[in-house]
Amino acid sequence: MIHRLFTLIASIALVGCASGPVKLPVANLTASEKTPVEDLRPATEGTKDIFSLMITSDRYGYIRLAQDVTDPSGPRLFSHFLQEKYGDTAVPPTKLYHFAVYVNRRSELKRVSVGAVFGGVGAAIAGSTVKHEGDAIHSLVDPAAFAAESGEAEYKRAMYAEPQIPEGTSVFVVYIESESQQKRRFTRTIWPIKPSQAGEKIPLHQAMEAAIQFNLNQ
């Protein structure tokens, strides 16, 4: 148990700190190089933050990932799927207000360290409408609640209350807010982290793709 705990803590500390970004297999990426997306995200959303490594802290087990942990980054992947959505027709100018990826490993780490699952609580960010698509769990976001959980409370954005996810499961939580053609879309996607099968994309790639597709389809 102690060995596994140290392994989990090390994995948190090393997220995004490998020798370089993880290369994502994206076909025909150059086709979307000029997709008209205006990046208006807060600067912090592109940086990593391990909210706490102290097991006694309420912030323990929550992480915000840096955007350069993958190549292409999440926002760049958003541009690519936007281009694919419109194909040969003109892509409408699009604004990207948020693209943030959080990791919630609190329940898994607490279970290993103290021998029991430490159940997470659900944040007030997500609306009541929840949609399940395979492993992905999507919902719309209350902008006011999202804004309220900032600063010292930002870690709460990684919380969830989803009975479909087994206790002790770590997850990615992806927030995307975009606007085009006078329509603004703010969505959240929860993706359980589990070992990928041979030939599958890595879980983070799957999570971001599912989140982007859901946002663009709203």
Backbone bond lengths (Angstrom), bond angles and torsions (degrees), N, CA, C in turn:
res aa  C-N    CA-C-N  psi(-1)  N-CA   C-N-CA  omega(-1)  CA-C   N-CA-C  phi
1 M - - - 1.454 - - 1.522 111.09 -
2 I 1.354 117.64 -43.70 1.450 120.89 -179.41 1.529 110.60 -62.20
3 H 1.356 115.86 -41.49 1.466 119.64 179.57 1.520 110.28 -61.65
4 R 1.331 116.92 -42.08 1.459 119.33 -178.76 1.523 110.93 -66.77
5 L 1.333 116.52 -37.45 1.460 119.81 178.27 1.524 110.57 -59.89
6 F 1.345 116.76 -47.57 1.456 119.40 -179.50 1.522 110.91 -64.25
7 T 1.332 117.08 -33.99 1.463 120.59 178.18 1.514 110.48 -64.30
8 L 1.343 116.40 -43.28 1.452 120.29 -179.63 1.522 111.57 -66.39
9 I 1.326 116.59 -42.90 1.459 120.19 179.07 1.523 110.02 -62.86
10 A 1.327 116.33 -41.97 1.461 119.93 178.84 1.521 111.02 -62.84
11 S 1.323 117.09 -37.95 1.459 119.66 -179.53 1.515 110.83 -66.16
12 I 1.342 117.03 -34.59 1.461 119.81 176.08 1.516 110.19 -66.24
13 A 1.319 116.35 -46.67 1.456 120.90 -176.22 1.515 112.09 -64.10
14 L 1.336 116.79 -27.59 1.457 120.21 -173.82 1.517 113.78 -97.75
15 V 1.358 117.55 0.04 1.459 119.62 -179.70 1.526 108.98 -58.24
16 G 1.306 116.99 121.83 1.447 120.96 179.23 1.514 114.18 79.46
17 C 1.330 118.74 6.68 1.461 120.60 -176.70 1.521 111.81 -113.19
18 A 1.307 117.39 22.79 1.457 119.98 178.25 1.523 108.29 -74.39
19 S 1.333 117.10 -176.48 1.455 120.84 -177.54 1.519 112.13 -64.98
20 G 1.305 116.90 -16.78 1.456 121.30 178.46 1.506 109.62 -174.75
21 P 1.332 117.02 175.01 1.463 119.75 -179.91 1.520 112.16 -65.40
22 V 1.308 115.76 153.78 1.461 121.20 176.98 1.525 108.32 -76.50
23 K 1.316 116.24 123.96 1.459 120.68 -179.87 1.532 110.20 -76.09
24 L 1.310 116.25 125.16 1.460 121.54 178.60 1.533 109.32 -99.72
25 P 1.321 117.00 133.00 1.470 119.51 179.37 1.530 110.71 -76.17
26 V 1.314 116.31 100.78 1.471 121.55 -179.34 1.521 107.79 -123.43
27 A 1.315 115.65 118.52 1.464 120.50 -177.15 1.530 110.94 -74.89
28 N 1.330 115.52 139.80 1.471 122.72 172.43 1.527 112.65 55.93
29 L 1.320 117.02 41.84 1.461 121.13 -176.87 1.532 112.15 -63.44
30 T 1.322 117.54 -31.97 1.461 119.99 -177.49 1.532 112.53 -63.94
31 A 1.324 117.25 -21.43 1.464 120.40 -178.69 1.528 112.46 -64.88
32 S 1.323 116.53 -19.54 1.464 119.68 -176.30 1.523 112.83 -108.99
33 E 1.328 117.40 16.78 1.466 121.28 -176.74 1.523 112.65 -60.49
34 K 1.319 117.45 -32.01 1.467 121.08 -175.55 1.527 112.54 -107.90
35 T 1.298 116.70 18.83 1.474 119.63 178.26 1.523 109.09 -61.09
36 P 1.337 117.27 128.74 1.472 120.71 -173.83 1.531 113.56 -76.65
37 V 1.337 115.65 82.84 1.467 120.80 177.39 1.531 108.27 -118.54
38 E 1.319 115.51 122.74 1.464 121.24 177.68 1.525 108.43 -94.10
39 D 1.319 116.14 116.89 1.463 121.74 -176.61 1.529 109.96 -85.72
40 L 1.329 115.91 108.36 1.466 121.97 -178.29 1.521 111.37 -114.98
41 R 1.308 117.64 21.77 1.460 120.97 -176.78 1.529 111.45 -71.24
42 P 1.336 116.72 150.10 1.469 119.20 171.10 1.522 109.56 -59.29
43 A 1.327 116.30 144.73 1.463 120.43 -176.29 1.525 112.22 -59.41
44 T 1.316 117.28 -32.50 1.468 120.14 -177.12 1.518 112.47 -65.55
45 E 1.318 118.32 -24.21 1.464 119.90 -177.53 1.523 112.14 -67.43
46 G 1.311 117.54 -15.57 1.452 119.93 177.74 1.512 113.60 -94.24
47 T 1.329 117.41 4.45 1.463 120.99 -175.93 1.524 111.03 -118.42
48 K 1.339 114.46 158.81 1.466 120.34 179.73 1.519 110.50 -88.14
49 D 1.318 115.68 142.46 1.468 120.51 173.72 1.526 108.54 -143.82
50 I 1.336 115.97 114.63 1.466 121.01 169.92 1.525 104.73 -88.53
51 F 1.302 117.52 106.34 1.459 120.31 -168.14 1.522 113.30 -62.87
52 S 1.321 117.98 -31.78 1.462 120.78 173.79 1.522 109.80 -168.58
53 L 1.336 116.16 144.03 1.458 121.99 171.90 1.526 111.16 -107.38
54 M 1.322 116.60 5.94 1.468 120.94 179.07 1.513 109.62 -91.25
55 I 1.323 116.39 120.46 1.456 121.00 -174.40 1.524 112.85 -62.87
56 T 1.319 117.30 -22.09 1.463 120.76 -179.70 1.526 112.30 -84.18
57 S 1.313 117.73 -6.74 1.458 121.19 -177.01 1.524 111.47 -84.57
58 D 1.331 116.49 144.87 1.458 121.00 174.23 1.525 111.38 -65.76
59 R 1.303 117.03 -18.61 1.463 122.49 -177.02 1.523 112.81 -91.97
60 Y 1.323 116.69 -1.51 1.470 122.75 -176.73 1.528 111.84 -65.00
61 G 1.327 116.14 133.85 1.463 120.76 174.60 1.508 114.73 91.18
62 Y 1.335 117.76 3.73 1.465 121.57 -179.67 1.526 109.59 -114.41
63 I 1.324 116.40 138.45 1.467 122.04 -176.90 1.529 109.28 -138.67
64 R 1.335 115.48 143.31 1.464 120.48 165.49 1.522 107.17 -104.46
65 L 1.314 117.33 126.09 1.459 121.42 -177.70 1.522 111.97 -81.40
66 A 1.311 116.18 147.16 1.460 121.30 172.45 1.523 109.38 -74.34
67 Q 1.331 116.23 148.89 1.458 118.39 -178.51 1.519 112.28 -70.20
68 D 1.352 117.78 -22.99 1.462 119.29 -178.00 1.522 112.95 -87.53
69 V 1.336 116.57 14.04 1.462 118.85 177.08 1.525 110.56 -69.65
70 T 1.349 116.48 -20.65 1.466 120.77 176.86 1.525 109.94 -128.58
71 D 1.316 115.44 158.79 1.463 123.27 175.25 1.526 107.81 -133.63
72 P 1.344 118.24 108.89 1.457 127.89 5.54 1.527 112.76 -73.23
73 S 1.331 114.85 160.27 1.462 119.80 177.16 1.528 110.19 -73.36
74 G 1.314 116.09 170.59 1.462 120.18 177.65 1.524 112.98 -57.39
75 P 1.338 118.82 -49.55 1.465 119.72 178.09 1.528 112.98 -60.79
76 R 1.329 116.48 -36.90 1.476 118.77 178.09 1.523 110.33 -68.00
77 L 1.311 116.92 -36.54 1.460 121.04 176.61 1.527 110.13 -65.60
78 F 1.325 116.24 -35.97 1.465 120.76 176.05 1.528 110.26 -59.45
79 S 1.331 117.00 -46.31 1.466 121.14 178.92 1.522 111.01 -58.99
80 H 1.326 115.99 -40.14 1.462 120.16 -177.64 1.534 111.34 -66.17
81 F 1.315 116.53 -44.82 1.464 118.90 179.93 1.529 111.24 -69.90
82 L 1.329 117.00 -30.66 1.464 120.09 174.65 1.518 110.18 -62.57
83 Q 1.334 116.53 -44.07 1.463 121.00 177.46 1.528 110.73 -62.21
84 E 1.326 116.49 -43.45 1.460 119.88 179.82 1.521 112.01 -63.47
85 K 1.322 116.64 -34.30 1.464 120.68 -179.05 1.522 111.42 -61.03
86 Y 1.328 116.89 -39.53 1.469 120.54 -175.31 1.515 112.87 -95.32
87 G 1.337 117.30 -15.50 1.450 119.86 175.93 1.519 112.68 58.23
88 D 1.325 116.61 -125.16 1.459 121.16 -175.70 1.524 113.10 -80.54
89 T 1.334 117.57 -11.10 1.459 119.70 178.76 1.530 109.68 -82.39
90 A 1.315 115.56 161.97 1.463 120.50 -177.00 1.527 110.70 -67.08
91 V 1.315 115.76 130.91 1.460 120.54 177.40 1.523 108.40 -79.09
92 P 1.329 118.55 126.54 1.464 119.73 -179.97 1.528 110.82 -68.16
93 P 1.324 118.20 144.61 1.465 120.10 175.33 1.522 109.83 -53.90
94 T 1.320 115.84 131.78 1.466 121.57 -173.29 1.523 109.96 -128.70
95 K 1.326 115.38 139.63 1.462 121.59 176.68 1.523 108.97 -107.39
96 L 1.312 115.90 137.19 1.459 121.70 177.73 1.534 107.95 -113.86
97 Y 1.331 115.38 107.13 1.467 120.64 -176.10 1.530 111.89 -88.91
98 H 1.330 115.85 -33.24 1.470 120.17 -179.76 1.517 109.60 -145.38
99 F 1.311 116.14 137.63 1.462 123.40 164.95 1.521 105.23 -149.14
100 A 1.310 116.04 94.02 1.460 121.78 -175.20 1.516 109.67 -124.96
101 V 1.332 115.71 135.46 1.463 121.16 179.02 1.526 108.92 -119.07
102 Y 1.324 115.21 123.33 1.462 121.70 178.05 1.520 109.31 -113.98
103 V 1.330 114.59 153.34 1.461 121.57 172.91 1.520 107.56 -115.90
104 N 1.313 115.87 130.74 1.469 121.79 175.47 1.525 107.64 -112.96
105 R 1.343 116.35 104.74 1.463 121.44 177.79 1.520 110.98 -116.95
106 R 1.322 116.64 12.22 1.457 120.81 -173.65 1.523 112.73 -59.83
107 S 1.318 116.12 -47.30 1.449 119.49 -176.33 1.521 111.45 -63.57
108 E 1.323 116.66 -41.90 1.466 121.04 -179.76 1.524 110.98 -66.93
109 L 1.323 116.92 -44.17 1.457 120.26 -178.99 1.524 111.98 -67.22
110 K 1.323 116.62 -40.54 1.462 120.34 179.20 1.521 110.70 -65.20
111 R 1.325 116.37 -38.76 1.466 120.16 -179.69 1.526 110.38 -62.55
112 V 1.325 115.98 -42.82 1.452 120.02 -178.87 1.522 111.17 -70.06
113 S 1.318 116.84 -39.69 1.461 119.93 -172.36 1.513 113.92 -79.05
114 V 1.330 117.64 -34.24 1.461 118.34 -177.15 1.523 112.93 -117.91
115 G 1.332 116.24 2.53 1.459 119.44 175.48 1.509 114.47 80.78
116 A 1.315 117.45 14.01 1.459 119.82 179.00 1.519 108.97 -151.87
117 V 1.312 116.70 151.12 1.460 120.95 178.68 1.520 108.96 -72.18
118 F 1.325 115.99 132.57 1.458 121.44 175.89 1.514 106.47 -101.70
119 G 1.295 118.12 95.74 1.456 122.49 -171.32 1.507 112.44 -62.87
120 G 1.351 116.23 132.78 1.452 120.18 177.29 1.514 110.65 -78.61
121 V 1.309 115.91 159.76 1.453 121.14 175.86 1.504 108.27 -106.37
122 G 1.312 116.73 156.44 1.448 120.51 -178.25 1.509 110.96 -85.66
123 A 1.333 116.44 135.07 1.454 120.11 176.24 1.522 109.23 -76.70
124 A 1.319 115.91 161.99 1.462 120.72 -178.95 1.516 111.77 -86.84
125 I 1.326 116.22 5.68 1.460 119.84 -173.51 1.523 112.23 -68.27
126 A 1.324 116.32 -47.47 1.465 120.31 -172.88 1.515 111.31 -74.35
127 G 1.317 115.18 145.10 1.454 120.34 175.69 1.513 111.14 -76.56
128 S 1.310 115.34 -177.50 1.461 120.18 -175.43 1.527 112.61 -80.89
129 T 1.329 117.32 -17.67 1.457 120.66 -179.27 1.521 109.59 -85.69
130 V 1.319 115.58 116.52 1.459 121.71 -179.06 1.526 108.74 -120.90
131 K 1.317 116.19 135.54 1.458 121.32 -179.95 1.511 109.56 -123.39
132 H 1.333 116.32 130.08 1.459 121.74 178.56 1.527 109.19 -103.46
133 E 1.336 115.58 128.69 1.461 121.76 176.01 1.521 107.43 -133.80
134 G 1.316 116.78 97.15 1.459 120.14 -175.81 1.513 109.85 62.50
135 D 1.327 116.87 -126.76 1.461 120.52 178.40 1.519 112.75 -79.03
136 A 1.322 117.88 -16.20 1.458 121.57 -176.11 1.524 111.74 -81.10
137 I 1.330 114.71 142.33 1.461 121.79 175.32 1.527 106.56 -124.77
138 H 1.340 116.28 113.45 1.451 121.96 -173.45 1.522 111.70 -108.38
139 S 1.305 115.71 151.93 1.464 120.82 171.94 1.517 108.74 -156.97
140 L 1.327 115.56 160.19 1.452 120.51 172.87 1.528 108.53 -82.87
141 V 1.318 116.06 160.67 1.460 121.09 -173.33 1.524 110.68 -115.92
142 D 1.319 115.44 139.43 1.458 122.30 172.09 1.533 107.50 -82.76
143 P 1.331 118.74 109.53 1.471 120.46 -176.13 1.526 113.60 -58.03
144 A 1.331 117.40 -38.11 1.462 120.34 -178.83 1.523 110.95 -65.47
145 A 1.323 116.90 -41.21 1.467 120.51 179.74 1.521 110.57 -68.31
146 F 1.334 116.03 -37.93 1.464 119.70 177.81 1.525 110.46 -62.56
147 A 1.329 116.26 -45.30 1.462 120.45 -179.62 1.519 111.59 -64.49
148 A 1.340 116.41 -34.06 1.459 120.12 -178.48 1.530 111.40 -67.72
149 E 1.327 116.54 -29.81 1.465 120.27 -179.34 1.532 108.82 -93.98
150 S 1.312 114.58 69.93 1.454 122.18 179.56 1.521 108.39 -130.47
151 G 1.323 115.95 179.55 1.460 119.04 -179.04 1.517 111.28 60.90
152 E 1.325 116.96 -128.96 1.461 121.65 -179.27 1.526 112.43 -65.44
153 A 1.326 116.91 -19.87 1.464 120.90 -177.87 1.522 113.13 -96.59
154 E 1.326 117.80 6.10 1.462 119.63 -174.76 1.516 113.01 -60.28
155 Y 1.320 117.81 -31.79 1.469 120.51 -178.69 1.525 111.86 -56.78
156 K 1.330 117.01 -25.31 1.464 120.28 -177.95 1.528 112.26 -66.30
157 R 1.318 116.60 -18.30 1.464 119.10 176.82 1.527 111.78 -65.06
158 A 1.317 116.99 -20.14 1.467 120.87 179.76 1.521 112.51 -88.44
159 M 1.315 117.61 -3.98 1.464 120.81 -179.75 1.525 110.85 -77.81
160 Y 1.309 115.75 158.09 1.460 120.60 176.77 1.518 109.22 -154.18
161 A 1.312 115.89 158.27 1.464 122.08 174.20 1.521 106.25 -132.93
162 E 1.304 116.17 80.76 1.464 121.74 -174.17 1.516 109.77 -125.26
163 P 1.346 116.76 106.65 1.466 119.85 -176.33 1.525 114.09 -64.33
164 Q 1.341 117.40 -17.37 1.460 119.55 -179.75 1.530 112.57 -74.69
165 I 1.316 117.21 -14.84 1.462 120.50 -179.30 1.522 109.02 -96.80
166 P 1.329 118.51 122.42 1.467 121.14 -178.82 1.523 111.51 -59.39
167 E 1.312 115.90 145.38 1.463 120.40 177.63 1.529 109.79 -59.24
168 G 1.309 115.06 143.42 1.455 119.95 179.42 1.510 114.20 85.69
169 T 1.355 117.63 4.31 1.460 121.21 -179.28 1.522 110.25 -90.30
170 S 1.324 116.84 130.20 1.454 120.99 172.62 1.522 109.27 -80.75
171 V 1.341 116.09 150.15 1.465 120.03 -176.60 1.525 111.00 -140.86
172 F 1.325 114.44 157.05 1.458 121.92 163.51 1.521 107.26 -94.20
173 V 1.322 116.22 141.73 1.462 121.60 175.21 1.527 106.57 -125.23
174 V 1.332 116.25 116.39 1.463 121.71 -172.99 1.525 109.62 -114.98
175 Y 1.326 115.31 124.85 1.463 121.93 176.40 1.518 109.41 -110.04
176 I 1.333 116.12 133.16 1.461 121.29 176.06 1.527 108.57 -136.47
177 E 1.324 115.49 129.50 1.466 120.50 171.28 1.522 107.97 -125.52
178 S 1.320 115.73 122.16 1.459 120.69 -179.33 1.525 109.53 -135.06
179 E 1.318 114.64 164.32 1.472 119.96 179.48 1.516 109.83 -146.38
180 S 1.312 115.87 132.53 1.460 122.06 173.10 1.515 108.41 -157.24
181 Q 1.312 116.02 150.27 1.462 122.74 178.90 1.535 111.48 51.24
182 Q 1.321 115.34 43.38 1.464 123.87 178.61 1.535 113.63 62.28
183 K 1.314 116.81 20.62 1.463 119.97 177.66 1.524 109.47 -122.17
184 R 1.339 115.61 127.31 1.459 121.64 -179.10 1.521 108.71 -107.20
185 R 1.346 115.85 135.33 1.460 121.26 -176.75 1.526 108.70 -128.13
186 F 1.326 116.44 125.72 1.468 121.04 179.00 1.522 106.93 -127.30
187 T 1.324 116.49 114.77 1.465 120.78 -172.11 1.524 111.62 -131.18
188 R 1.334 114.34 157.99 1.459 121.07 174.17 1.525 108.67 -129.89
189 T 1.333 115.68 137.47 1.466 121.56 177.22 1.520 108.97 -126.70
190 I 1.323 116.09 130.33 1.465 122.58 175.05 1.527 107.53 -106.74
191 W 1.322 115.25 130.99 1.473 119.99 -178.82 1.525 108.93 -131.12
192 P 1.335 118.69 115.28 1.473 120.92 178.50 1.525 111.29 -62.53
193 I 1.321 116.61 138.13 1.459 121.54 178.78 1.522 108.93 -91.68
194 K 1.315 115.79 117.02 1.462 120.45 177.89 1.520 107.88 -146.06
195 P 1.324 117.31 158.94 1.470 119.44 -177.73 1.522 111.43 -57.23
196 S 1.335 116.04 135.07 1.458 119.86 178.37 1.522 109.88 -83.03
197 Q 1.316 114.60 149.62 1.452 120.90 178.51 1.528 109.79 -83.84
198 A 1.319 115.53 163.57 1.462 120.52 179.55 1.527 110.15 -55.45
199 G 1.308 115.91 129.67 1.462 120.41 178.77 1.515 114.24 88.15
200 E 1.321 118.02 -8.90 1.455 121.32 178.87 1.522 111.10 -84.76
201 K 1.318 115.59 155.65 1.454 120.46 172.24 1.520 108.87 -71.85
202 I 1.333 116.40 155.68 1.463 119.23 178.80 1.525 109.17 -65.71
203 P 1.351 117.92 154.13 1.468 120.51 -175.97 1.519 114.31 -54.85
204 L 1.338 118.93 -39.22 1.465 119.80 -179.87 1.519 111.41 -64.31
205 H 1.323 116.89 -39.87 1.464 121.25 176.26 1.526 109.94 -61.96
206 Q 1.313 116.87 -45.45 1.462 121.18 178.94 1.523 110.75 -61.54
207 A 1.320 116.55 -43.25 1.463 121.14 -178.57 1.519 111.24 -62.40
208 M 1.327 116.83 -46.19 1.463 119.64 -178.22 1.523 111.45 -67.53
209 E 1.323 117.18 -41.18 1.462 119.65 178.56 1.524 111.13 -61.94
210 A 1.324 116.77 -45.04 1.463 120.22 179.91 1.530 110.65 -62.81
211 A 1.334 116.74 -40.50 1.462 121.26 -179.37 1.523 110.90 -65.90
212 I 1.331 116.58 -42.93 1.468 120.62 -178.98 1.525 110.72 -65.14
213 Q 1.318 116.62 -46.49 1.468 120.13 -178.70 1.522 111.08 -61.36
214 F 1.324 116.54 -40.90 1.474 119.54 179.52 1.529 109.79 -64.87
215 N 1.326 116.97 -43.98 1.466 119.62 -179.71 1.512 111.56 -61.70
216 L 1.322 116.77 -45.57 1.462 119.72 -176.85 1.520 112.84 -70.21
217 N 1.314 117.31 -19.47 1.467 120.32 -178.60 1.526 113.14 -91.22
218 Q 1.320 116.70 0.97 1.470 118.86 -179.96 1.528 110.76 -80.46
